[in-house]
Amino acid sequence: MNNQELPIAIIGGGPIGLAAAAQLALREKPFVLFESGEQIASNVNEWGHVRLFSPWEYNLDQSAETLLKLAGNKIPDKTYIPFGHELISDYLLPLYKLKGIQENIHLNTTVRSVGRKGIDKMKDKGREESPFLIQVEENGCFNSYEAKAVIDASGTWQNPNPLGSGGVFALGEIENRIQIEYGMPDILEKDSLKYADKSTLVVGGGHSAIGSILALNELKVDHPKTRIHWLLRKENLASIYGGKEADQFKARGALGIQIEELVNSGAIEIHTPVHIHQIEKTSDQLTIKGQKEGEYFELNGIDQIIGNTGSRPDFDFLREIRLEIDPALESVPKLGPLIDPNIHSCGTVRPHGEAELRQPEKDFYVVGMKSYGRAPTFLMTTGYEQVRSIIAHLHGEFESAQRVELKLPETGVCSSRNLPVVKKGKCKSNTCATV
């Protein structure tokens, strides 16, 4: 088969991967999409109980919206701020079910390796003319697929950062994994018994950590013995509160307001700046050991730990790809100066496209959250622009690929890892995101 007749392979069936599929379906171009979960957007499903910061206006890909309209599907109210489960039920699932998309998606399929057919990483001759070979484990069986291009939108959700100082697992962290939850547990519903009337330590200084703390505090209303500890590496909390009333996304600004009020009330036991070195089990509880301002630190009597310390990309299955990553952020190199969290916030990352995402391996791209590596500032709508530009380039629409047209609010639209946890019907003031 001629390379140009081969499909484009997409790795990951989340919002960005499905946006790439929509771009190709609208052009009536062949593609194949591999999703490791048993359903599309399986990572989103894990935080389905969480509400986004941004309204539908910023969560819909234009090509996907066009396809949905052509098929007679109802488009959500652009001003409404959806929960994660609504992102799936009202948008991603209807998109997945469209003719021309569903038949090209392989669920329960994990990509094990990506390379060039018959050519290892060291060889130059004939490399760009050789098709990509993607080896997968599909429903327990091993298969291989050829493709003319590969778009890796697999994200970082499944690779949370360790709790230990220095980016490595603390001693005892792996052994005590049963009492540690990474990500965003459903504290007010499914996982409530795990945290009710228990002593919980939240580790991290981002919006996810704030959301976890606010949910634990709400759980405390009905379970007054619930104790909340908050451990951070930051020296002060001022930067965590964010823009508050000045934030253009009121749902995000509300987090800063609520957590500042909670901190000032003394309802949280705060430990900062602390670096964790060891997690030790004593009876049924955990003891956290480390350093605080150069001195020995010890925290006893912890029943559960919630790790909200961010995530990192997995490059293991890309060992045969000529891949470049930023040495610090593990992002696509040209994005490094644009997204470095030491310099930028959500509001200062400018839009970008195919040119910035280009790799030494021709026609291979890392997009979405994974393209940002360890940086926490990924914007869903920016990911849509990434794949639009890439697919335009792959089909010879070079002027369109170079034209990056994306308007964002000054504060940006933060990603799904930076979301507040708010239980439906339980907002106690107009600061809750209950549009």
C-alpha positions as CSV (number, residue, x, y, z in Angstrom):
1,M,0.0,0.0,0.0
2,N,1.2,3.5,-0.8
3,N,2.1,5.5,2.3
4,Q,-0.3,8.2,1.4
5,E,-3.2,5.7,1.4
6,L,-2.3,4.7,5.0
7,P,-4.3,6.1,7.9
8,I,-3.0,8.7,10.5
9,A,-2.7,7.0,13.8
10,I,-4.0,8.8,17.0
11,I,-2.9,7.6,20.4
12,G,-5.5,8.5,23.1
13,G,-9.3,8.9,23.0
14,G,-9.7,11.9,25.2
15,P,-10.8,15.4,24.1
16,I,-7.7,16.1,22.1
17,G,-7.5,12.7,20.4
18,L,-11.1,12.8,19.4
19,A,-10.7,16.4,18.1
20,A,-8.0,15.0,15.8
21,A,-10.4,12.3,14.7
22,A,-13.0,14.9,14.0
23,Q,-10.6,16.9,11.9
24,L,-9.8,13.9,9.8
25,A,-13.4,12.7,9.6
26,L,-14.6,16.1,8.4
27,R,-12.0,15.8,5.6
28,E,-13.0,12.2,4.9
29,K,-9.4,11.1,5.5
30,P,-8.5,7.7,7.0
31,F,-7.4,7.4,10.6
32,V,-7.1,4.9,13.4
33,L,-7.4,5.8,17.1
34,F,-6.1,3.7,20.0
35,E,-7.7,4.2,23.5
36,S,-6.3,2.2,26.3
37,G,-9.6,2.4,28.4
38,E,-12.7,0.3,28.0
39,Q,-14.6,3.5,26.9
40,I,-13.6,6.7,25.2
41,A,-12.2,9.4,27.5
42,S,-11.5,6.9,30.2
43,N,-9.2,9.4,32.0
44,V,-11.9,12.1,32.0
45,N,-14.3,9.5,33.5
46,E,-12.0,9.2,36.5
47,W,-12.7,12.9,37.4
48,G,-16.3,12.9,36.1
49,H,-17.5,14.2,39.4
50,V,-15.5,17.4,39.0
51,R,-16.6,20.6,37.4
52,L,-14.4,22.5,34.9
53,F,-13.4,26.1,35.2
54,S,-14.5,27.0,31.7
55,P,-17.9,27.0,29.9
56,W,-18.7,24.9,26.9
57,E,-17.5,27.7,24.6
58,Y,-13.9,26.7,25.4
59,N,-14.5,22.9,25.5
60,L,-15.8,22.2,22.0
61,D,-13.6,21.6,19.0
62,Q,-15.0,23.4,16.0
63,S,-14.7,20.4,13.6
64,A,-16.3,18.2,16.2
65,E,-19.1,20.7,16.6
66,T,-19.7,20.8,12.9
67,L,-19.9,17.0,12.6
68,L,-22.4,16.9,15.6
69,K,-24.6,19.5,14.0
70,L,-24.6,17.7,10.6
71,A,-25.7,14.5,12.4
72,G,-28.5,16.4,14.2
73,N,-27.0,16.3,17.6
74,K,-27.9,19.0,20.1
75,I,-25.0,21.4,21.0
76,P,-24.7,22.2,24.7
77,D,-25.4,25.8,25.9
78,K,-22.1,27.6,25.4
79,T,-22.3,29.5,28.7
80,Y,-22.8,26.4,30.9
81,I,-19.8,25.1,32.9
82,P,-19.9,21.2,32.6
83,F,-18.9,18.5,34.9
84,G,-16.4,15.9,33.6
85,H,-19.2,13.3,33.2
86,E,-21.1,15.9,31.1
87,L,-18.1,16.5,28.9
88,I,-18.4,12.8,28.1
89,S,-22.2,12.3,27.9
90,D,-23.0,15.6,26.1
91,Y,-20.0,15.8,23.8
92,L,-17.4,13.1,23.6
93,L,-19.8,10.1,23.6
94,P,-22.1,11.5,20.8
95,L,-18.9,12.4,18.8
96,Y,-17.6,8.9,19.3
97,K,-20.8,7.4,18.0
98,L,-20.8,9.3,14.7
99,K,-20.5,7.3,11.5
100,G,-17.0,7.7,10.2
101,I,-15.5,7.9,13.7
102,Q,-16.6,4.9,15.9
103,E,-15.6,2.3,13.4
104,N,-12.0,3.7,13.4
105,I,-11.6,3.6,17.2
106,H,-10.0,0.7,19.0
107,L,-11.0,0.6,22.7
108,N,-9.1,-1.4,25.4
109,T,-6.0,-1.1,23.2
110,T,-2.7,-0.1,24.7
111,V,0.1,1.1,22.4
112,R,3.3,-0.9,23.3
113,S,5.7,0.6,20.7
114,V,5.9,3.1,17.8
115,G,8.7,3.0,15.2
116,R,9.4,2.9,11.5
117,K,8.7,-0.4,9.7
118,G,11.9,-2.4,9.3
119,I,14.1,0.5,10.4
120,D,15.5,1.0,13.8
121,K,16.1,4.3,15.5
122,M,19.8,4.5,14.4
123,K,19.2,4.2,10.6
124,D,18.8,7.1,8.3
125,K,18.4,5.6,4.8
126,G,14.8,5.4,3.7
127,R,13.5,6.4,7.1
128,E,11.1,9.2,6.0
129,E,9.7,7.0,3.3
130,S,9.0,4.1,5.6
131,P,5.6,3.9,7.2
132,F,5.2,4.0,11.0
133,L,4.6,0.6,12.7
134,I,2.4,0.7,15.8
135,Q,2.4,-2.4,18.0
136,V,-0.5,-2.7,20.4
137,E,-2.1,-5.0,22.9
138,E,-5.7,-5.1,21.9
139,N,-8.2,-6.9,24.2
140,G,-5.4,-9.2,25.3
141,C,-4.0,-9.9,21.9
142,F,-1.0,-8.3,20.1
143,N,-1.5,-6.6,16.8
144,S,0.4,-4.2,14.6
145,Y,-0.8,-1.3,12.4
146,E,0.9,0.8,9.8
147,A,0.4,4.6,9.5
148,K,1.7,7.5,7.5
149,A,1.8,9.8,10.5
150,V,1.3,9.5,14.3
151,I,-0.3,11.9,16.8
152,D,0.4,11.1,20.4
153,A,-2.4,12.5,22.5
154,S,-2.1,10.0,25.3
155,G,-1.9,12.6,28.1
156,T,-0.2,12.4,31.5
157,W,-3.1,11.5,33.8
158,Q,-2.0,7.9,34.4
159,N,1.5,9.0,35.5
160,P,1.2,11.1,38.7
161,N,4.3,12.6,40.2
162,P,5.5,10.8,43.4
163,L,5.0,12.4,46.9
164,G,8.7,12.2,47.6
165,S,11.1,15.2,47.5
166,G,13.2,15.5,44.4
167,G,10.6,13.9,42.1
168,V,11.2,10.4,43.3
169,F,9.1,8.0,45.5
170,A,9.6,8.5,49.2
171,L,10.7,5.5,51.2
172,G,7.6,3.5,51.9
173,E,5.4,5.3,49.4
174,I,5.0,2.3,47.1
175,E,4.6,-0.1,50.0
176,N,1.8,2.0,51.5
177,R,0.0,2.6,48.2
178,I,-3.3,1.3,49.5
179,Q,-3.7,4.3,51.7
180,I,-2.6,6.8,49.0
181,E,-4.8,8.2,46.2
182,Y,-3.3,10.1,43.4
183,G,-5.6,12.4,41.4
184,M,-9.0,13.5,42.3
185,P,-11.1,11.0,44.4
186,D,-14.8,11.4,44.6
187,I,-14.7,12.5,48.3
188,L,-18.4,13.5,48.6
189,E,-19.9,10.5,46.9
190,K,-18.2,7.2,45.8
191,D,-15.1,7.5,48.1
192,S,-16.8,9.3,51.1
193,L,-16.4,6.3,53.5
194,K,-12.6,6.3,52.9
195,Y,-12.3,9.9,54.2
196,A,-15.3,10.4,56.6
197,D,-14.2,10.9,60.2
198,K,-10.6,10.1,59.2
199,S,-7.4,12.1,59.2
200,T,-6.4,12.9,55.6
201,L,-3.2,14.6,54.3
202,V,-3.5,16.5,51.0
203,V,-0.1,17.0,49.3
204,G,0.3,19.6,46.6
205,G,-0.1,23.3,46.0
206,G,-2.4,23.5,42.9
207,H,-6.1,23.8,42.2
208,S,-6.5,20.1,42.5
209,A,-5.2,20.2,46.0
210,I,-7.5,23.1,46.8
211,G,-10.5,21.2,45.4
212,S,-9.7,18.1,47.5
213,I,-9.4,20.3,50.7
214,L,-12.7,22.1,50.0
215,A,-14.4,18.7,49.4
216,L,-13.0,17.3,52.7
217,N,-14.2,20.4,54.5
218,E,-17.7,19.9,53.1
219,L,-17.6,16.2,54.2
220,K,-16.7,17.5,57.7
221,V,-20.2,19.0,58.0
222,D,-21.8,15.6,58.3
223,H,-18.7,13.9,59.7
224,P,-17.2,16.3,62.3
225,K,-14.3,14.0,63.2
226,T,-12.8,14.5,59.8
227,R,-9.4,16.1,60.1
228,I,-7.6,17.9,57.2
229,H,-3.9,18.3,56.9
230,W,-2.3,20.2,54.0
231,L,1.4,19.7,53.1
232,L,3.1,22.0,50.6
233,R,6.7,22.6,49.4
234,K,5.9,26.3,48.9
235,E,7.1,28.8,51.4
236,N,3.9,30.7,51.6
237,L,0.3,30.4,50.4
238,A,-0.2,33.8,48.8
239,S,0.5,32.6,45.2
240,I,-1.9,29.7,45.6
241,Y,-4.9,32.0,46.1
242,G,-4.6,33.2,42.5
243,G,-6.5,36.1,41.1
244,K,-9.7,35.6,43.2
245,E,-12.2,38.2,42.3
246,A,-10.0,39.4,39.4
247,D,-10.0,36.0,37.7
248,Q,-12.0,36.1,34.5
249,F,-13.1,32.6,35.2
250,K,-15.2,33.0,38.3
251,A,-15.2,29.3,39.1
252,R,-11.4,29.3,39.4
253,G,-11.4,32.6,41.2
254,A,-13.9,31.2,43.7
255,L,-11.4,28.5,44.7
256,G,-8.9,31.1,45.8
257,I,-11.5,33.0,47.8
258,Q,-12.8,29.8,49.5
259,I,-9.4,28.3,50.4
260,E,-8.1,31.6,51.8
261,E,-11.2,31.9,54.0
262,L,-10.7,28.3,55.1
263,V,-7.0,28.8,55.9
264,N,-7.8,31.9,57.9
265,S,-10.5,30.1,59.9
266,G,-7.9,27.6,61.2
267,A,-9.9,24.6,60.0
268,I,-6.9,23.1,58.2
269,E,-3.6,22.0,59.7
270,I,-1.0,23.4,57.3
271,H,2.6,22.1,57.0
272,T,4.9,24.2,54.8
273,P,7.5,24.2,53.4
274,V,8.0,20.5,53.9
275,H,9.8,17.9,51.8
276,I,8.7,14.3,52.3
277,H,11.4,11.6,52.5
278,Q,9.6,8.7,54.1
279,I,6.1,7.3,54.7
280,E,6.0,4.8,57.5
281,K,3.1,2.6,58.6
282,T,2.5,2.3,62.3
283,S,-0.5,0.1,63.2
284,D,-3.2,1.2,60.7
285,Q,-2.0,4.8,60.3
286,L,0.8,6.5,58.4
287,T,3.7,8.7,59.7
288,I,5.2,11.2,57.3
289,K,8.9,12.0,57.8
290,G,10.9,14.7,56.1
291,Q,12.4,18.2,56.4
292,K,10.8,21.5,57.2
293,E,13.1,24.5,56.8
294,G,16.1,22.4,57.2
295,E,14.9,20.7,60.4
296,Y,13.5,17.2,60.9
297,F,9.7,17.0,60.4
298,E,7.3,14.2,61.5
299,L,3.6,14.0,61.1
300,N,1.7,11.2,62.8
301,G,-1.8,9.7,62.8
302,I,-2.6,10.0,59.0
303,D,-5.3,7.6,57.7
304,Q,-5.2,8.6,54.0
305,I,-3.1,10.6,51.7
306,I,-4.3,12.4,48.6
307,G,-1.4,13.2,46.2
308,N,-2.2,16.3,44.1
309,T,1.4,16.8,43.0
310,G,0.9,16.9,39.2
311,S,1.8,14.4,36.5
312,R,4.5,13.6,34.0
313,P,4.6,12.0,30.5
314,D,5.4,8.4,29.6
315,F,7.9,8.0,26.7
316,D,8.7,4.4,27.2
317,F,6.8,3.2,24.1
318,L,8.4,5.8,22.0
319,R,12.0,4.5,22.3
320,E,12.3,3.9,18.6
321,I,11.1,7.4,17.7
322,R,13.6,10.2,17.2
323,L,12.1,12.3,19.9
324,E,13.3,15.6,21.5
325,I,12.0,16.8,24.8
326,D,12.8,19.8,27.0
327,P,15.4,18.6,29.6
328,A,13.6,20.3,32.5
329,L,9.9,20.2,31.6
330,E,9.8,17.0,29.5
331,S,7.7,19.0,27.1
332,V,8.1,19.5,23.3
333,P,11.3,21.6,23.2
334,K,9.9,24.7,21.4
335,L,7.1,24.9,24.0
336,G,9.5,25.0,26.9
337,P,10.1,28.8,26.9
338,L,6.4,29.4,26.4
339,I,5.1,27.2,29.3
340,D,7.7,27.2,32.0
341,P,5.7,27.5,35.2
342,N,8.6,29.4,36.7
343,I,7.8,32.2,34.3
344,H,4.3,31.7,33.0
345,S,0.7,31.3,34.3
346,C,-2.3,30.1,32.4
347,G,-2.9,33.5,31.0
348,T,0.6,34.0,29.5
349,V,1.0,30.9,27.3
350,R,0.4,31.9,23.7
351,P,-1.3,29.7,21.1
352,H,0.9,27.6,18.9
353,G,0.7,25.0,16.1
354,E,2.5,22.5,13.9
355,A,5.7,24.4,13.6
356,E,6.3,24.5,17.4
357,L,5.3,20.8,17.8
358,R,7.5,19.4,15.0
359,Q,9.8,16.6,16.0
360,P,13.1,15.2,14.3
361,E,10.9,12.2,13.4
362,K,9.0,13.5,10.4
363,D,5.2,13.3,10.7
364,F,5.3,12.3,14.4
365,Y,3.8,14.7,16.9
366,V,3.2,14.9,20.7
367,V,0.1,17.0,21.5
368,G,-2.3,17.9,24.3
369,M,-1.3,17.6,27.9
370,K,1.7,15.4,27.0
371,S,3.1,18.1,24.8
372,Y,3.4,20.3,27.9
373,G,5.4,17.6,29.8
374,R,5.3,18.4,33.6
375,A,4.0,21.9,33.1
376,P,0.6,22.4,34.7
377,T,-0.8,25.0,32.3
378,F,-2.3,23.0,29.4
379,L,-5.4,24.5,27.8
380,M,-8.0,22.2,26.3
381,T,-8.9,24.7,23.5
382,T,-5.2,25.2,22.8
383,G,-4.9,21.4,22.2
384,Y,-7.7,21.6,19.7
385,E,-5.7,24.2,17.8
386,Q,-2.6,22.0,18.0
387,V,-4.3,19.1,16.1
388,R,-6.1,21.4,13.7
389,S,-2.8,22.9,12.6
390,I,-1.0,19.5,12.4
391,I,-3.7,17.9,10.3
392,A,-3.8,20.9,8.0
393,H,0.0,20.6,7.5
394,L,-0.2,16.8,6.9
395,H,-2.7,17.4,4.1
396,G,-0.7,20.1,2.4
397,E,-2.8,23.0,3.8
398,F,0.4,24.8,4.7
399,E,-1.0,28.3,4.9
400,S,-3.8,27.1,7.2
401,A,-1.3,25.2,9.4
402,Q,0.8,28.3,9.9
403,R,-2.1,30.5,10.7
404,V,-2.7,30.0,14.4
405,E,-5.9,31.8,15.3
406,L,-7.1,31.3,18.8
407,K,-8.5,33.9,21.2
408,L,-8.4,33.2,24.9
409,P,-9.4,35.2,27.9
410,E,-6.5,36.8,29.6
411,T,-6.5,34.3,32.4
412,G,-6.5,31.3,30.1
413,V,-8.5,28.1,30.4
414,C,-6.8,25.7,32.7
415,S,-6.7,22.0,32.1
416,S,-8.7,19.1,33.7
417,R,-6.0,18.5,36.3
418,N,-6.7,21.9,37.8
419,L,-10.4,21.5,38.7
420,P,-12.5,22.3,41.7
421,V,-14.5,19.6,43.4
422,V,-18.0,20.8,44.1
423,K,-20.9,18.6,44.9
424,K,-24.2,19.3,43.0
425,G,-26.7,21.1,45.1
426,K,-24.4,21.8,48.0
427,C,-22.9,25.2,47.1
428,K,-23.3,27.5,50.1
429,S,-22.7,30.8,48.4
430,N,-22.6,32.4,45.0
431,T,-18.9,31.8,44.7
432,C,-19.5,28.1,43.7
433,A,-19.3,27.3,40.0
434,T,-23.0,26.3,39.5
435,V,-23.9,28.0,36.3
